[in-house]
Amino acid sequence: MLEKALQGDKRYWTWIGILVVLMAIAGIFYIQQFNKGLTITGLSRDVSWGFYIAQFTFMVGVAASAVMVVLPYYLHDHKAFGKVTILGEFVAIPSVILCMLFIVVDLGQPMRGINIMRYPTPNSLMFWDLIALSGYLLLNVVISRVTLDAERRAVPPPGWIKPIIYLSIPWAVSIHTVTAFLYSGLAARTFWMTAVLAPRFLASAFSSGPALLILAVFIIRKFTKFEPGQEAVKKLSLIVTYAMLINVFLILMEIFTAYYSNIPEHMNHFQYLFFGLDGHNNLVPWMWTSVILAVVSLVLLINPSTRNNNRTLGFACVTVFLSIWIDKGLGMVVTGFVPNPLGTVTEYWPTIPELFISLGVYAFGLLLVTGFYKIALSVKEDYQLKEEKHKKVIARTSGA
Amino acid sequence: MSIDRRKFIKMASAAAAMGLSGFGAFERVLAEDIIPEELPLTGKRWAMVIDIRKCAEQEDCHECVNACHFHHNVPDIESREEEIKWIWKEQFHNVFHEQSYKYIDEELGHQPTLVFCNHCDNPPCVRVCPTKSTWKRDDGVVMMDMHRCIGCRYCVAACPYGSRSFNWKDPVPDIDKIYEGFPTRCKGVVEKCNFCAERLARGIEPACAMACKHDALTFGDMADPQSEVRKLVREHYTLRRKPGLGTEPQVYYII
């Protein structure tokens, strides 16, 4: 099956070429980081986690969101998702790999990373996150491989895969829950220490992930002969709508609790995010952009006429994705460190090397997605062709 | 280094022969070399009491900071964002911001207050470390293994006191004079005050407390009712940083 990823037209190879170049640039910057240390990033004593960890968190969400197609398809036998389920799983696998890569590039001593396994520490949530993520990776690799292989041979998947698929459903929820616990269990950082962090993570994941999948469907339609089905797009758009509503609702809950209780430690962070604190306001324009994008997306998604129009739906999906990326991939992690435990504000902004390393990691993810999609779509295109031919034959014979 | 199987067997048998004959490939170590000159200081719950009134009298005094940073090869990095600090001074209103208020005596509000690792009874840094690189000893000292640390900085995020420093770059070039009695660190690891565990093992008090000529720092066993630190907290009302978090910090401040 793998050979399918190595066959493509000029456009395909240009795209692959661009990704490889981005990875190479990131490689050069990473060698610099490896030799000089994390000093080449914008991180500091006060803001000790930044862009890398934020991307990790965001990608855990994208990985978990595959459950939004897996669950209706396998648990409720929702046929509309028959053709997109594998696409969801093939987003999940590269996403988990990206999560791990973002952790590795963030380590001060990456060569010692194996120590997490050499000295397993159940009281550390990072240990559980590693178990959750690697388990999820394994589950998705097995499931997608077995189901796709069955499809290629036009036979139903073997029975033993069913319980594994069922296991992958709560497992998907667990990866983002444990990732939220990584933050919400820290008494030192009031911004993160909220019980709705895990639900918020899940809601934002279940809107941004399916939004990405809808966009993937549109791209697939444009570049291949495969048709994932308008019914699937319609259902996915509903999932995006509800999840985005819940996400915005939960953020408003946070803001109410912080401001009405009037506890400075809780308000300060939101103050920093939306208005700036002590004259520091790096994130303010970004956060308001995120707010505007969220509002626009909800207007477009709630209104049935714009939700059911593919052009406006595509735009809405872009706004959902960007809004959540700003919130999670930019604001959420950094703001936990502002102000610092001594009440002073140090700002953070990623440096050029940091951004290019991240871009390279993303390019690697896109490379994997491209390869996986190529395989899946080739299998599906073949199947579709066979089906059509079969239908034609039947039509001809019955007509005769 | 690469050796083939034959070479390995040769070397192994030679080493075995030497071991049997008593001439080890290793230097012979005499008992005196590993037994410290003095017996180690032992305690059930090490703690520090800081009298910030005494610090206030000596405005530009940095003896404790200098002694600590010298004895632990702490680099002197200029950039505020990358500096490494084991013990340093902050203004009172920063250290105790929940205890600070609009009408606080201006002098007290701005009073330099020493801060360092609180060696908590319930250290959040220990709870989160994924490699057991940081752990609490039975005598309360929160230790740090800078050779095992992977540099994930989870402990930095978990410490409610900002007491942990990360080596954003190789610290050695920024060390004025290397002190042979303590290892230097490499880039990419976290470090912090260790209550001078290496000195306690040799029966010597922490460097900061010993360096202070004004009796502002008192080190001792809080679990011992007769100890000096216990006496101080008995006789004075003391503050601890963020007691509401349940970390049970073991640095006490006399205001």
Contacts between the chains, C-beta under 8 A, distances in Angstrom:
chain1	res1	chain2	res2	distance
A	36	B	169	6.1
A	36	B	187	7.7
A	37	B	167	6.9
A	37	B	168	5.6
A	37	B	169	4.3
A	37	B	170	6.6
A	37	B	187	3.7
A	37	B	188	5.6
A	38	B	151	7.8
A	38	B	166	7.7
A	38	B	168	5.3
A	38	B	169	7.9
A	38	B	187	7.9
A	38	B	188	6.8
A	39	B	82	6.2
A	39	B	168	4.2
A	39	B	169	4.0
A	39	B	187	7.8
A	43	B	168	7.2
A	44	B	80	8.0
A	44	B	81	3.4
A	44	B	82	6.7
A	44	B	168	7.8
A	45	B	80	7.6
A	45	B	81	5.9
A	45	B	82	6.6
A	45	B	83	6.3
A	45	B	162	7.9
A	45	B	165	6.4
A	45	B	166	6.9
A	46	B	81	7.3
A	46	B	162	7.4
A	48	B	153	4.6
A	48	B	156	4.4
A	48	B	157	6.4
A	48	B	166	6.0
A	49	B	153	6.3
A	49	B	157	6.2
A	103	B	152	7.6
A	106	B	152	7.2
A	106	B	153	7.9
A	107	B	150	5.4
A	107	B	151	5.2
A	107	B	152	5.9
A	107	B	188	7.3
A	108	B	149	7.6
A	108	B	150	7.0
A	108	B	151	2.0
A	108	B	152	7.5
A	108	B	153	7.1
A	108	B	166	6.6
A	108	B	167	7.0
A	108	B	187	6.8
A	108	B	188	2.8
A	108	B	189	6.0
A	108	B	190	7.7
A	109	B	149	6.7
A	109	B	150	5.1
A	109	B	151	4.5
A	109	B	186	7.7
A	109	B	188	4.4
A	109	B	189	6.2
A	110	B	150	7.7
A	112	B	131	7.9
A	112	B	148	7.1
A	112	B	149	7.5
A	112	B	150	4.5
A	112	B	151	7.7
A	113	B	150	5.6
A	115	B	130	8.0
A	115	B	131	4.3
A	115	B	133	7.6
A	115	B	148	5.8
A	115	B	150	5.3
A	116	B	130	4.9
A	116	B	131	5.9
A	116	B	150	6.9
A	118	B	131	7.6
A	119	B	131	4.8
A	119	B	132	4.9
A	119	B	148	7.2
A	121	B	129	6.6
A	121	B	130	5.4
A	121	B	131	6.6
A	121	B	132	5.4
A	123	B	127	5.5
A	123	B	128	7.9
A	124	B	127	7.2
A	124	B	128	5.4
A	124	B	129	5.9
A	124	B	130	4.2
A	124	B	154	7.2
A	125	B	128	6.9
A	126	B	128	7.1
A	126	B	130	3.9
A	126	B	152	6.6
A	126	B	154	5.8
A	127	B	130	5.1
A	130	B	130	7.7
A	182	B	154	7.8
A	185	B	128	7.9
A	186	B	124	6.8
A	186	B	128	7.4
A	186	B	157	6.1
A	186	B	158	5.2
A	187	B	124	6.3
A	187	B	160	6.1
A	187	B	245	4.6
A	187	B	246	7.5
A	187	B	247	7.5
A	188	B	124	6.3
A	188	B	157	7.0
A	188	B	158	5.7
A	188	B	159	6.0
A	188	B	160	3.6
A	188	B	161	8.0
A	188	B	245	7.5
A	189	B	157	6.5
A	336	B	157	7.3
A	337	B	157	7.5
A	340	B	162	5.6
A	341	B	159	7.2
A	341	B	160	5.6
A	341	B	161	5.6
A	341	B	162	4.0
A	342	B	90	5.7
A	342	B	94	4.4
A	342	B	95	6.8
A	342	B	97	7.6
A	342	B	115	7.9
A	342	B	162	5.5
A	343	B	93	7.8
A	343	B	94	5.3
A	343	B	97	4.6
A	344	B	94	6.7
A	346	B	80	8.0
A	346	B	81	6.7
